[in-house]
Amino acid sequence: MADADAGSTTAAGGATPAAGSAAAVEDPTGVTPALAAGQRCPACGRGTLYPLPAGVEIRIDGNALLSAVRYELEKLRCSACGEVFTAPVPDGADKYSPRAKAVIALGRYYLGLPFYRLEQYQALVGVPVADCAYPVFAQLEDLAAQGEVIFQDDTHVRILALLAENRRADATGAPLERRGMYTTGLVVRVGERVICLYRSGRAHAGDNLRALLARREAGRDQPIVMSDALAANQRDDDDTLIRCHCLAHGRRQFTDLEDVFPVESHHVITVLNHVFEHEAVTRAHALSAAERLAYHQAHSGPLLAALHDWLEQQFQDRAVEPNSSLGQAFAYLLKRWETLTQFLRIPGAPIDSNTVERALKLFIRQRKNSLFYATAHGACVASLLTSLIATCVQAGVNALDYLVALQTHRHAVFRQPAAWLPWNYQEHLAPG
């Protein structure tokens, strides 16, 4: 039989037979003769057996989240002084292995398993892994600050310590500069790499973007920044970047009104759907930034120009009340027309913010399952580890192996964090 995939085993636990070796085949009589290529067929007795591609069968087993080894340490007591002597723990028998810590971190910050379901490990979760991962997170921030395209958005988060701070301010009348709590997602394209960064706390997306771009090297081109049109996503100095707004959010203004204003809404939605179909074509054919720009200019440009004229004509003809919900939806598009259509002028400008909204689902999953973080430090640890895990996913890297490697090579990580990024850490692992 042909070789099976690496790691495959027979039912008895041995290696799969190599090509040309005998294989046990059960026949209807209950006899299991050993068969090999070149032998006579035991069924018809006329043909000769020849090899085919290996048939693969998978047996799935179940295991606990963690496994444990219990050591019974011999103890001796002195009959005279009462001193107790305990045998030492075997070398390398730390209570929590690096792999155990990595499994818990992934369970909490990727699968969204809440702490109360892992309460026996609660003291472990986050802190030991985050401690050695922080230098890499800082390195990722430095790299992301140099990115060409940045997607930004917020989602709400509950942090009990900050909620208590709000209640104390209400009771004492003390002013608070900001009462809200946010998790910001920043998904950054840096060359061929994609970096996911998260921050949780009082700062919203605009604040976190400002802090990131403060680390940008002088002389670099303006970054392209995609977001929705919420004020929290904007910065006072937006002239230092190329601002894009999500066209899908513009379309959503009309999908919400389709039942009330079916004719007008259908017209706008149909045009924008054609634009998104053109975007799908550019992705399916993996067009370069310049090719994508030319394609949209040729196919989407005329559609959007006609739509813009139609929207303005509706106001001029007084066919729509400006203060109505439909008039406000028209105004939403017209007011932001330039930022909504940057993909018609700027090579590489995104058309929507779906990238960062998908990235924020990791934190939304955590929020739905465990509701809150106890402290701002706990939320910071969650942001740090989720950033590393999400960046591993984007890079196609095994996040479990990566977190184990960071712990195992802790001192090397602190000495040279740039050598321990998800896409290059394997080059610095010890052979074997």
C-alpha contacts under 8 A as a table, 3 or more apart, distances in Angstrom:
res1	aa1	res2	aa2	distance
1	M	17	P	6.26
1	M	18	A	5.98
1	M	19	A	4.44
1	M	20	G	5.50
1	M	21	S	6.19
1	M	22	A	7.36
1	M	23	A	6.80
1	M	36	A	7.13
1	M	37	A	7.51
1	M	51	P	6.30
1	M	52	L	7.68
1	M	54	A	6.69
2	A	17	P	7.35
2	A	18	A	5.74
2	A	19	A	4.15
2	A	20	G	7.23
2	A	51	P	7.16
2	A	52	L	7.43
2	A	53	P	6.38
2	A	54	A	5.26
3	D	16	T	6.63
3	D	17	P	6.64
3	D	18	A	5.10
3	D	19	A	5.90
3	D	54	A	6.79
4	A	8	S	6.08
4	A	16	T	6.12
4	A	54	A	6.35
4	A	56	V	7.15
5	D	8	S	5.63
8	S	15	A	6.86
8	S	16	T	6.61
9	T	12	A	7.71
9	T	13	G	5.45
9	T	14	G	5.53
9	T	15	A	4.86
9	T	16	T	5.39
10	T	13	G	5.16
10	T	14	G	5.39
10	T	15	A	6.01
10	T	16	T	5.49
11	A	14	G	7.50
17	P	21	S	5.95
17	P	22	A	7.28
17	P	23	A	7.01
18	A	21	S	5.62
20	G	36	A	5.76
20	G	37	A	5.64
20	G	51	P	7.82
21	S	36	A	5.84
21	S	37	A	7.84
22	A	34	A	5.38
22	A	35	L	5.05
22	A	36	A	4.69
23	A	34	A	5.31
23	A	35	L	5.15
23	A	36	A	6.33
24	A	32	T	5.83
24	A	33	P	6.05
24	A	34	A	4.86
24	A	35	L	6.37
25	V	32	T	5.30
25	V	33	P	6.24
25	V	34	A	6.70
25	V	35	L	6.91
26	E	30	G	6.34
26	E	31	V	6.18
26	E	32	T	4.43
26	E	33	P	7.17
27	D	30	G	5.66
27	D	31	V	5.94
27	D	32	T	6.20
28	P	31	V	7.53
35	L	39	Q	6.90
36	A	39	Q	5.96
36	A	49	L	7.16
37	A	48	T	7.72
37	A	49	L	5.07
37	A	50	Y	4.84
37	A	51	P	5.92
38	G	48	T	5.71
38	G	49	L	5.20
38	G	50	Y	6.04
39	Q	48	T	5.61
39	Q	49	L	5.52
40	R	45	G	6.01
40	R	46	R	6.70
40	R	47	G	5.92
40	R	48	T	4.67
40	R	49	L	6.19
41	C	44	C	5.91
41	C	45	G	5.07
41	C	46	R	6.41
41	C	47	G	5.38
41	C	48	T	5.54
41	C	49	L	5.89
42	P	45	G	5.47
44	C	47	G	6.95
63	N	66	L	7.94
64	A	67	S	6.36
65	L	103	V	7.49
66	L	100	A	6.48
66	L	103	V	7.74
71	Y	89	V	7.77
73	L	86	T	6.48
73	L	87	A	5.41
73	L	88	P	7.22
73	L	89	V	7.28
74	E	86	T	5.91
74	E	87	A	5.42
75	K	84	V	6.67
75	K	85	F	5.54
75	K	86	T	4.45
75	K	87	A	6.36
76	L	84	V	5.56
76	L	85	F	5.06
76	L	86	T	6.53
77	R	82	G	5.72
77	R	83	E	5.52
77	R	84	V	4.35
77	R	85	F	6.22
78	C	81	C	5.73
78	C	82	G	4.79
78	C	83	E	5.32
78	C	84	V	6.57
79	S	82	G	5.77
89	V	93	A	6.45
90	P	93	A	5.61
93	A	97	S	7.93
94	D	97	S	6.24
96	Y	100	A	5.94
96	Y	101	K	6.62
97	S	100	A	5.15
97	S	101	K	6.48
98	P	101	K	5.18
98	P	102	A	6.21
98	P	403	L	7.78
98	P	404	V	5.14
98	P	407	Q	5.89
98	P	408	T	6.68
99	R	102	A	4.97
99	R	103	V	6.11
99	R	400	L	7.38
99	R	401	D	7.80
99	R	403	L	7.75
99	R	404	V	5.30
100	A	103	V	5.12
100	A	104	I	6.31
101	K	104	I	5.23
101	K	105	A	6.18
101	K	124	L	7.03
101	K	125	V	6.91
101	K	126	G	7.99
101	K	128	P	7.50
101	K	129	V	6.61
101	K	404	V	7.82
102	A	105	A	5.05
102	A	106	L	6.17
102	A	129	V	7.13
102	A	400	L	5.76
102	A	403	L	5.50
102	A	404	V	5.94
103	V	106	L	5.23
103	V	107	G	6.10
103	V	400	L	6.61
104	I	107	G	4.99
104	I	108	R	6.18
104	I	121	Y	7.88
104	I	125	V	6.12
105	A	108	R	5.26
105	A	109	Y	5.82
105	A	110	Y	7.68
105	A	125	V	6.02
105	A	126	G	6.04
105	A	129	V	7.62
105	A	385	L	7.40
106	L	109	Y	5.30
106	L	110	Y	5.01
106	L	111	L	6.46
106	L	389	I	7.57
106	L	399	A	7.92
106	L	400	L	7.21
107	G	110	Y	5.85
107	G	111	L	4.92
107	G	112	G	6.23
107	G	113	L	5.58
108	R	111	L	5.94
108	R	112	G	4.83
108	R	113	L	4.77
108	R	114	P	6.22
108	R	115	F	7.23
108	R	125	V	7.82
108	R	366	Q	7.64
109	Y	112	G	5.42
109	Y	113	L	7.56
109	Y	362	L	7.51
109	Y	363	F	7.92
109	Y	366	Q	7.01
109	Y	382	A	6.43
109	Y	385	L	6.89
109	Y	386	T	5.51
109	Y	389	I	7.98
110	Y	362	L	6.33
110	Y	386	T	6.74
110	Y	389	I	7.14
111	L	362	L	7.96
111	L	365	R	7.78
111	L	366	Q	7.79
112	G	362	L	7.45
112	G	363	F	7.96
112	G	365	R	5.71
112	G	366	Q	4.42
112	G	369	N	6.29
112	G	370	S	7.62
113	L	117	R	6.81
113	L	118	L	7.66
113	L	366	Q	7.18
113	L	369	N	6.58
113	L	370	S	7.35
114	P	117	R	5.67
114	P	118	L	6.91
114	P	366	Q	7.19
114	P	369	N	5.80
114	P	370	S	4.62
115	F	118	L	4.97
115	F	119	E	5.58
115	F	122	Q	6.29
115	F	370	S	7.04
116	Y	119	E	4.84
118	L	121	Y	5.55
118	L	122	Q	6.19
119	E	122	Q	4.79
120	Q	123	A	7.82
121	Y	124	L	5.33
121	Y	125	V	6.44
122	Q	125	V	5.34
124	L	127	V	6.66
124	L	128	P	6.68
125	V	128	P	7.29
125	V	129	V	7.79
126	G	129	V	5.59
126	G	130	A	5.58
126	G	378	G	7.99
126	G	381	V	6.10
126	G	382	A	7.11
126	G	385	L	7.44
127	V	130	A	5.06
127	V	131	D	5.88
127	V	381	V	6.96
128	P	131	D	5.40
128	P	132	C	7.15
129	V	132	C	5.80
129	V	133	A	6.20
129	V	403	L	7.31
129	V	407	Q	6.69
130	A	133	A	4.80
130	A	134	Y	5.83
130	A	381	V	6.25
130	A	384	L	6.92
130	A	385	L	6.34
131	D	134	Y	5.75
132	C	135	P	6.86
132	C	406	L	6.54
132	C	407	Q	6.30
132	C	410	R	5.85
132	C	413	V	7.22
132	C	414	F	7.36
133	A	136	V	5.44
133	A	137	F	6.35
133	A	384	L	7.86
133	A	385	L	7.57
133	A	403	L	7.95
133	A	406	L	6.58
133	A	407	Q	7.97
133	A	413	V	7.99
134	Y	137	F	4.95
134	Y	138	A	6.24
134	Y	384	L	7.11
135	P	138	A	5.15
135	P	139	Q	6.25
135	P	413	V	7.16
135	P	414	F	6.25
135	P	417	P	5.75
136	V	139	Q	4.93
136	V	140	L	6.17
136	V	413	V	7.43
136	V	417	P	5.17
136	V	418	A	6.97
136	V	420	W	6.79
136	V	421	L	6.47
137	F	140	L	5.02
137	F	141	E	6.31
137	F	384	L	6.56
137	F	387	S	7.56
137	F	388	L	6.94
138	A	141	E	5.05
138	A	142	D	6.41
139	Q	142	D	5.12
139	Q	143	L	6.36
139	Q	417	P	6.57
139	Q	418	A	6.31
140	L	143	L	5.08
140	L	144	A	5.98
140	L	195	I	7.12
140	L	421	L	7.74
141	E	144	A	5.00
141	E	145	A	6.13
141	E	197	L	7.48
141	E	212	L	7.02
142	D	145	A	5.29
142	D	146	Q	7.09
142	D	212	L	7.97
142	D	215	R	6.52
142	D	216	R	7.60
143	L	146	Q	5.55
143	L	147	G	6.96
143	L	190	V	7.37
144	A	147	G	5.09
144	A	188	V	5.88
144	A	189	R	7.54
144	A	190	V	6.56
144	A	195	I	6.54
144	A	212	L	7.71
145	A	212	L	5.52
145	A	213	L	5.38
145	A	214	A	7.81
145	A	215	R	5.81
145	A	216	R	4.89
145	A	217	E	7.93
146	Q	190	V	6.96
146	Q	213	L	7.93
146	Q	216	R	5.44
146	Q	217	E	6.81
146	Q	220	R	7.65
147	G	150	I	6.86
147	G	188	V	5.93
147	G	189	R	5.55
147	G	190	V	4.36
147	G	191	G	7.36
147	G	223	P	6.77
148	E	188	V	7.46
148	E	189	R	5.99
148	E	190	V	5.90
148	E	191	G	7.37
148	E	221	D	8.00
148	E	222	Q	7.77
148	E	223	P	4.97
148	E	224	I	6.17
149	V	188	V	5.77
149	V	189	R	5.24
149	V	190	V	7.39
149	V	223	P	5.76
149	V	224	I	4.68
149	V	225	V	5.89
149	V	226	M	7.68
149	V	348	G	7.91
149	V	349	A	7.63
150	I	186	L	6.58
150	I	187	V	5.79
150	I	188	V	4.48
150	I	189	R	6.49
150	I	223	P	7.09
150	I	224	I	6.12
150	I	225	V	4.71
150	I	226	M	6.22
151	F	185	G	7.83
151	F	186	L	5.58
151	F	187	V	5.06
151	F	188	V	6.31
151	F	225	V	5.80
151	F	226	M	4.78
151	F	227	S	6.05
151	F	353	S	6.47
151	F	355	T	7.05
151	F	356	V	5.67
152	Q	184	T	7.14
152	Q	185	G	5.67
152	Q	186	L	4.71
152	Q	187	V	6.64
152	Q	205	A	6.45
152	Q	209	L	7.67
152	Q	225	V	7.32
152	Q	226	M	6.36
152	Q	227	S	5.34
152	Q	233	N	7.24
152	Q	353	S	7.76
152	Q	356	V	6.18
153	D	184	T	5.81
153	D	185	G	5.52
153	D	186	L	6.98
153	D	205	A	5.91
153	D	227	S	6.13
153	D	228	D	7.31
153	D	233	N	6.73
153	D	356	V	6.49
153	D	357	E	7.03
154	D	182	Y	6.18
154	D	183	T	5.58
154	D	184	T	4.46
154	D	185	G	6.19
154	D	204	H	6.72
154	D	205	A	5.85
154	D	233	N	7.92
154	D	360	L	7.84
155	T	182	Y	5.70
155	T	183	T	5.31
155	T	184	T	6.56
155	T	360	L	7.23
155	T	364	I	7.52
156	H	181	M	6.13
156	H	182	Y	4.64
156	H	183	T	6.02
157	V	181	M	5.63
157	V	182	Y	5.23
157	V	183	T	5.99
157	V	200	S	7.33
157	V	201	G	7.92
157	V	367	R	6.95
157	V	372	F	6.82
158	R	163	L	7.52
158	R	181	M	6.57
158	R	367	R	7.96
158	R	371	L	6.93
158	R	372	F	4.70
158	R	373	Y	6.36
159	I	162	L	5.48
159	I	163	L	6.28
159	I	181	M	7.39
159	I	201	G	7.81
159	I	372	F	5.57
159	I	373	Y	4.77
159	I	374	A	5.69
159	I	375	T	5.94
159	I	376	A	6.46
159	I	379	A	7.30
160	L	163	L	4.96
160	L	164	A	6.14
160	L	372	F	6.87
160	L	373	Y	6.27
160	L	374	A	4.93
160	L	375	T	6.17
161	A	164	A	5.14
161	A	165	E	6.29
161	A	374	A	6.16
161	A	375	T	5.11
161	A	376	A	6.75
162	L	165	E	4.80
162	L	166	N	6.28
162	L	181	M	7.93
162	L	375	T	7.53
162	L	376	A	7.35
163	L	166	N	5.03
163	L	167	R	6.39
164	A	167	R	5.04
164	A	168	R	6.23
165	E	168	R	5.16
165	E	169	A	6.25
166	N	169	A	5.12
166	N	170	D	6.29
166	N	176	L	7.76
166	N	179	R	6.48
167	R	170	D	5.03
167	R	171	A	6.21
168	R	171	A	5.05
168	R	172	T	6.11
168	R	174	A	7.96
169	A	172	T	5.27
169	A	173	G	5.39
169	A	174	A	4.81
169	A	175	P	6.50
169	A	176	L	6.97
170	D	173	G	5.29
170	D	174	A	7.05
176	L	179	R	6.45
178	R	202	R	6.77
179	R	202	R	7.13
180	G	202	R	5.95
181	M	200	S	7.31
181	M	201	G	5.30
181	M	202	R	4.74
181	M	203	A	7.24
181	M	204	H	7.71
182	Y	199	R	7.98
182	Y	200	S	5.60
182	Y	201	G	5.58
182	Y	202	R	6.13
182	Y	203	A	6.64
182	Y	204	H	5.78
183	T	198	Y	6.66
183	T	199	R	5.48
183	T	200	S	4.17
183	T	201	G	6.60
183	T	204	H	7.32
183	T	363	F	7.68
184	T	198	Y	5.48
184	T	199	R	5.19
184	T	200	S	6.35
184	T	204	H	6.30
184	T	205	A	5.28
184	T	208	N	7.25
185	G	196	C	7.20
185	G	197	L	5.92
185	G	198	Y	4.78
185	G	199	R	6.91
185	G	205	A	7.50
185	G	356	V	6.35
185	G	359	A	7.01
185	G	360	L	6.05
186	L	196	C	5.91
186	L	197	L	5.11
186	L	198	Y	6.33
186	L	209	L	7.76
186	L	356	V	6.74
187	V	194	V	6.87
187	V	195	I	5.74
187	V	196	C	4.57
187	V	197	L	6.32
187	V	355	T	7.38
187	V	356	V	5.85
187	V	359	A	7.58
188	V	194	V	5.60
188	V	195	I	5.17
188	V	196	C	6.48
189	R	192	E	6.99
189	R	193	R	5.81
189	R	194	V	4.65
189	R	195	I	6.54
190	V	193	R	5.15
190	V	194	V	6.18
190	V	195	I	7.50
193	R	395	A	7.22
194	V	391	T	6.87
194	V	394	Q	6.25
194	V	395	A	7.17
195	I	390	A	7.98
195	I	391	T	5.26
195	I	394	Q	7.50
196	C	359	A	7.58
196	C	387	S	5.44
196	C	388	L	7.51
196	C	390	A	5.99
196	C	391	T	5.23
197	L	383	S	7.58
197	L	384	L	7.74
197	L	387	S	4.84
197	L	388	L	7.91
198	Y	383	S	5.01
198	Y	384	L	6.91
198	Y	386	T	7.28
198	Y	387	S	5.75
199	R	208	N	7.43
199	R	380	C	6.82
199	R	383	S	5.45
199	R	384	L	7.74
200	S	203	A	7.41
200	S	376	A	7.83
200	S	379	A	5.88
200	S	380	C	6.17
200	S	383	S	6.41
201	G	204	H	7.83
201	G	376	A	6.64
201	G	379	A	7.36
201	G	380	C	7.86
203	A	206	G	7.89
203	A	207	D	5.63
203	A	208	N	6.47
204	H	207	D	5.46
204	H	208	N	6.31
204	H	232	A	6.21
204	H	233	N	7.29
205	A	208	N	5.13
205	A	209	L	5.98
205	A	232	A	6.20
205	A	233	N	5.05
205	A	234	Q	7.83
206	G	209	L	5.17
206	G	210	R	6.18
206	G	232	A	5.65
206	G	233	N	4.48
206	G	234	Q	5.22
206	G	235	R	5.44
207	D	210	R	5.14
207	D	211	A	6.28
207	D	235	R	7.56
208	N	211	A	5.05
208	N	212	L	6.18
209	L	212	L	5.06
209	L	213	L	6.15
210	R	213	L	5.28
210	R	214	A	6.13
210	R	235	R	7.17
211	A	214	A	5.20
211	A	215	R	7.22
212	L	215	R	5.71
212	L	216	R	7.28
213	L	216	R	4.97
216	R	220	R	7.73
217	E	220	R	6.30
222	Q	240	T	6.14
222	Q	241	L	4.76
222	Q	242	I	6.32
223	P	241	L	5.23
223	P	242	I	6.08
224	I	241	L	6.14
224	I	242	I	4.70
224	I	243	R	6.17
224	I	244	C	7.10
224	I	349	A	6.54
225	V	241	L	6.86
225	V	242	I	6.03
225	V	243	R	5.13
225	V	244	C	5.86
226	M	243	R	6.31
226	M	244	C	4.67
226	M	245	H	5.69
226	M	246	C	6.85
226	M	350	P	6.78
226	M	352	D	7.27
226	M	353	S	6.12
227	S	233	N	6.74
227	S	244	C	6.54
227	S	245	H	5.32
227	S	246	C	6.04
227	S	352	D	7.78
227	S	353	S	5.73
228	D	233	N	7.27
228	D	245	H	5.28
228	D	246	C	5.25
228	D	249	H	6.84
228	D	353	S	6.94
229	A	233	N	7.08
229	A	234	Q	7.78
229	A	245	H	6.09
229	A	246	C	7.54
230	L	233	N	5.63
230	L	234	Q	7.20
231	A	234	Q	5.36
234	Q	238	D	7.17
235	R	238	D	5.42
237	D	240	T	6.11
238	D	241	L	5.58
238	D	242	I	7.43
238	D	243	R	7.00
239	D	242	I	7.21
243	R	339	T	6.16
244	C	339	T	4.59
244	C	340	L	6.00
244	C	341	T	7.65
244	C	342	Q	6.14
244	C	349	A	7.33
244	C	350	P	7.44
245	H	336	R	7.60
245	H	339	T	5.24
245	H	340	L	4.79
245	H	341	T	7.96
245	H	351	I	7.80
245	H	352	D	7.11
245	H	353	S	7.80
246	C	249	H	5.46
246	C	250	G	6.81
246	C	340	L	6.08
246	C	351	I	6.14
246	C	352	D	4.17
246	C	353	S	5.48
247	L	250	G	4.89
247	L	251	R	6.30
247	L	340	L	5.49
247	L	341	T	7.60
247	L	351	I	6.02
247	L	352	D	5.48
248	A	251	R	5.02
248	A	252	R	6.18
248	A	351	I	7.83
248	A	352	D	5.75
248	A	353	S	7.81
249	H	252	R	4.93
249	H	253	Q	6.65
249	H	352	D	7.85
250	G	253	Q	5.45
250	G	254	F	7.55
250	G	329	A	7.91
250	G	332	Y	7.11
250	G	333	L	6.22
250	G	340	L	7.97
251	R	254	F	5.60
251	R	255	T	6.56
251	R	268	V	7.57
251	R	269	I	6.18
251	R	272	L	6.79
252	R	255	T	4.95
252	R	256	D	6.22
253	Q	256	D	5.78
253	Q	257	L	6.99
253	Q	329	A	5.58
254	F	257	L	4.98
254	F	258	E	6.03
254	F	265	S	5.20
254	F	266	H	7.93
254	F	268	V	7.31
254	F	269	I	6.81
254	F	326	L	7.78
254	F	329	A	6.72
255	T	258	E	5.16
255	T	265	S	6.92
255	T	269	I	7.22
256	D	259	D	7.61
257	L	260	V	5.33
257	L	261	F	5.86
257	L	262	P	7.39
257	L	265	S	6.65
257	L	325	S	7.86
257	L	326	L	7.25
258	E	261	F	5.32
258	E	262	P	4.66
258	E	263	V	7.89
258	E	265	S	5.31
258	E	266	H	6.74
259	D	262	P	5.55
261	F	264	E	5.91
261	F	265	S	5.90
261	F	326	L	7.40
262	P	265	S	5.31
262	P	266	H	5.73
263	V	266	H	5.28
263	V	267	H	6.38
264	E	267	H	5.29
264	E	268	V	6.57
265	S	268	V	5.31
265	S	269	I	6.04
266	H	269	I	5.13
266	H	270	T	5.91
267	H	270	T	5.29
267	H	271	V	6.44
268	V	271	V	5.34
268	V	272	L	6.29
268	V	307	L	7.28
269	I	272	L	5.17
269	I	273	N	5.92
270	T	273	N	5.09
270	T	274	H	6.41
271	V	274	H	5.29
271	V	275	V	6.59
271	V	303	L	6.59
271	V	304	L	7.43
271	V	307	L	7.37
272	L	275	V	4.95
272	L	276	F	6.34
272	L	304	L	7.93
273	N	276	F	5.08
273	N	277	E	6.15
274	H	277	E	4.94
274	H	278	H	6.33
274	H	300	S	7.65
275	V	278	H	5.12
275	V	279	E	6.42
275	V	296	H	8.00
275	V	299	H	7.95
275	V	300	S	5.42
275	V	303	L	7.77
276	F	279	E	4.86
276	F	280	A	6.24
277	E	280	A	5.01
277	E	281	V	6.43
278	H	281	V	5.07
278	H	282	T	6.52
278	H	295	Y	7.99
278	H	296	H	6.97
278	H	299	H	7.24
278	H	300	S	7.03
279	E	282	T	5.17
279	E	283	R	6.45
279	E	296	H	7.59
279	E	351	I	7.92
280	A	283	R	5.15
280	A	284	A	6.07
281	V	284	A	5.04
281	V	285	H	6.21
282	T	285	H	5.37
282	T	286	A	5.96
282	T	287	L	5.39
282	T	292	R	5.86
282	T	295	Y	7.65
283	R	286	A	4.84
283	R	287	L	6.55
287	L	290	A	7.87
287	L	291	E	5.55
287	L	292	R	5.50
288	S	291	E	5.10
288	S	292	R	5.93
289	A	292	R	5.13
289	A	293	L	6.16
289	A	347	P	5.09
289	A	348	G	4.88
290	A	293	L	5.12
290	A	294	A	6.32
290	A	347	P	5.66
290	A	348	G	7.62
291	E	294	A	5.17
291	E	295	Y	6.13
292	R	295	Y	5.06
292	R	296	H	6.20
292	R	347	P	7.54
292	R	348	G	7.84
293	L	296	H	5.30
293	L	297	Q	6.11
293	L	343	F	6.69
293	L	344	L	6.11
293	L	345	R	7.10
293	L	346	I	7.23
293	L	347	P	5.64
293	L	348	G	7.51
294	A	297	Q	5.08
294	A	298	A	6.16
295	Y	298	A	5.22
295	Y	299	H	6.05
295	Y	300	S	7.75
296	H	299	H	5.14
296	H	300	S	4.78
296	H	301	G	6.17
296	H	343	F	7.58
296	H	344	L	6.12
297	Q	300	S	5.80
297	Q	301	G	4.65
297	Q	302	P	7.64
297	Q	344	L	5.57
297	Q	345	R	7.99
298	A	301	G	5.99
298	A	302	P	7.22
299	H	302	P	6.55
299	H	303	L	7.29
300	S	303	L	5.29
300	S	304	L	6.20
300	S	344	L	7.93
301	G	304	L	5.34
301	G	305	A	6.07
301	G	344	L	6.71
302	P	305	A	5.09
302	P	306	A	6.17
303	L	306	A	5.33
303	L	307	L	6.24
304	L	307	L	4.86
304	L	308	H	6.06
305	A	308	H	5.16
305	A	309	D	6.38
306	A	309	D	5.19
306	A	310	W	6.17
307	L	310	W	5.00
307	L	311	L	6.16
308	H	311	L	5.22
308	H	312	E	6.37
308	H	334	L	7.26
309	D	312	E	5.28
309	D	313	Q	6.06
310	W	313	Q	4.99
310	W	314	Q	6.27
311	L	314	Q	5.29
311	L	315	F	6.91
311	L	330	F	6.46
311	L	334	L	7.67
312	E	315	F	5.37
312	E	316	Q	6.32
312	E	334	L	7.97
313	Q	316	Q	4.90
313	Q	317	D	5.95
314	Q	317	D	5.27
314	Q	318	R	6.09
314	Q	319	A	5.13
314	Q	320	V	6.11
315	F	318	R	4.95
315	F	319	A	6.22
315	F	320	V	6.03
315	F	321	E	7.72
315	F	322	P	7.35
316	Q	319	A	7.71
318	R	321	E	6.80
320	V	324	S	7.68
320	V	326	L	7.15
320	V	327	G	5.90
321	E	324	S	5.35
321	E	326	L	7.57
321	E	327	G	5.58
322	P	326	L	7.68
322	P	327	G	4.27
322	P	328	Q	6.32
322	P	331	A	7.80
323	N	327	G	5.76
323	N	328	Q	6.20
324	S	327	G	5.00
324	S	328	Q	6.17
325	S	328	Q	5.12
325	S	329	A	6.27
326	L	329	A	5.04
326	L	330	F	6.28
327	G	330	F	5.04
327	G	331	A	6.14
328	Q	331	A	4.89
328	Q	332	Y	6.05
329	A	332	Y	5.03
329	A	333	L	6.71
330	F	333	L	5.49
330	F	334	L	6.34
331	A	334	L	5.04
331	A	335	K	5.72
332	Y	335	K	5.51
332	Y	336	R	6.39
333	L	336	R	5.43
333	L	337	W	5.52
333	L	340	L	7.65
334	L	337	W	4.98
336	R	339	T	5.50
336	R	340	L	5.91
337	W	340	L	5.08
337	W	341	T	6.12
338	E	341	T	5.37
338	E	342	Q	6.17
339	T	342	Q	5.39
340	L	343	F	7.98
340	L	351	I	7.54
341	T	344	L	5.72
341	T	345	R	7.62
341	T	351	I	7.49
342	Q	345	R	5.34
342	Q	346	I	5.73
342	Q	349	A	6.14
342	Q	350	P	7.86
342	Q	351	I	7.84
343	F	346	I	5.45
343	F	347	P	6.75
343	F	348	G	7.00
343	F	349	A	4.75
343	F	350	P	6.14
343	F	351	I	6.16
346	I	349	A	5.53
350	P	353	S	7.49
352	D	355	T	7.83
353	S	356	V	5.92
353	S	357	E	6.51
354	N	357	E	4.98
354	N	358	R	6.06
355	T	358	R	5.43
355	T	359	A	6.45
356	V	359	A	4.82
356	V	360	L	6.18
357	E	360	L	5.17
357	E	361	K	6.72
358	R	361	K	5.38
358	R	362	L	7.98
359	A	362	L	6.26
359	A	390	A	7.65
360	L	363	F	5.48
360	L	364	I	6.31
361	K	364	I	4.77
361	K	365	R	5.88
362	L	365	R	5.24
362	L	366	Q	6.47
362	L	386	T	7.76
363	F	366	Q	4.94
363	F	367	R	6.10
364	I	367	R	4.96
364	I	368	K	6.14
365	R	368	K	5.21
365	R	369	N	6.23
366	Q	369	N	5.24
366	Q	370	S	5.85
366	Q	371	L	7.19
367	R	370	S	5.44
367	R	371	L	4.51
367	R	372	F	6.22
368	K	371	L	5.56
373	Y	376	A	7.37
373	Y	378	G	6.13
373	Y	379	A	5.80
374	A	378	G	6.56
374	A	379	A	7.83
375	T	378	G	5.18
375	T	379	A	6.48
376	A	379	A	5.06
376	A	380	C	6.16
377	H	380	C	4.93
377	H	381	V	6.23
378	G	381	V	5.10
378	G	382	A	6.24
379	A	382	A	5.02
379	A	383	S	6.19
380	C	383	S	5.05
380	C	384	L	6.20
381	V	384	L	5.12
381	V	385	L	6.21
382	A	385	L	5.43
382	A	386	T	5.88
383	S	386	T	5.26
383	S	387	S	5.98
384	L	387	S	5.21
384	L	388	L	6.57
385	L	388	L	5.19
385	L	389	I	6.18
386	T	389	I	5.02
386	T	390	A	5.90
387	S	390	A	5.30
387	S	391	T	6.07
388	L	391	T	5.15
388	L	392	C	6.17
388	L	422	P	7.92
389	I	392	C	5.08
389	I	393	V	6.36
389	I	399	A	5.73
390	A	393	V	5.01
390	A	394	Q	6.30
391	T	394	Q	5.04
391	T	395	A	6.20
391	T	422	P	7.34
392	C	395	A	5.04
392	C	396	G	6.05
392	C	397	V	4.89
392	C	398	N	6.70
392	C	399	A	5.58
392	C	422	P	5.73
392	C	423	W	7.84
393	V	396	G	5.10
393	V	397	V	6.01
393	V	398	N	7.46
393	V	399	A	7.10
394	Q	397	V	7.71
395	A	422	P	7.14
395	A	423	W	6.53
397	V	402	Y	7.55
397	V	422	P	6.57
397	V	423	W	7.10
398	N	401	D	5.56
398	N	402	Y	6.26
399	A	402	Y	4.93
399	A	403	L	6.16
400	L	403	L	5.39
400	L	404	V	6.30
401	D	404	V	5.11
401	D	405	A	6.13
402	Y	405	A	5.07
402	Y	406	L	6.35
402	Y	422	P	6.79
402	Y	425	Y	7.79
403	L	406	L	5.18
403	L	407	Q	6.52
404	V	407	Q	5.34
404	V	408	T	6.13
405	A	408	T	5.04
405	A	409	H	5.96
405	A	429	L	7.88
406	L	409	H	5.37
406	L	410	R	5.65
406	L	413	V	6.60
406	L	420	W	7.44
407	Q	410	R	4.98
409	H	412	A	5.42
409	H	413	V	6.20
410	R	413	V	5.11
410	R	414	F	6.46
411	H	414	F	5.27
411	H	415	R	6.28
412	A	415	R	5.03
412	A	416	Q	6.10
412	A	417	P	7.60
413	V	416	Q	5.39
413	V	417	P	4.80
413	V	419	A	7.47
413	V	420	W	6.19
414	F	417	P	5.80
416	Q	419	A	5.73
416	Q	420	W	7.37
417	P	420	W	5.28
417	P	421	L	7.13
418	A	421	L	6.06
419	A	424	N	6.41
419	A	425	Y	5.96
419	A	428	H	7.11
420	W	424	N	6.21
420	W	425	Y	4.26
420	W	426	Q	7.97
420	W	428	H	7.61
421	L	424	N	5.53
421	L	425	Y	5.51
422	P	425	Y	5.85
423	W	426	Q	7.68
424	N	427	E	5.78
424	N	428	H	7.66
425	Y	428	H	5.57
425	Y	429	L	6.87
426	Q	429	L	5.29
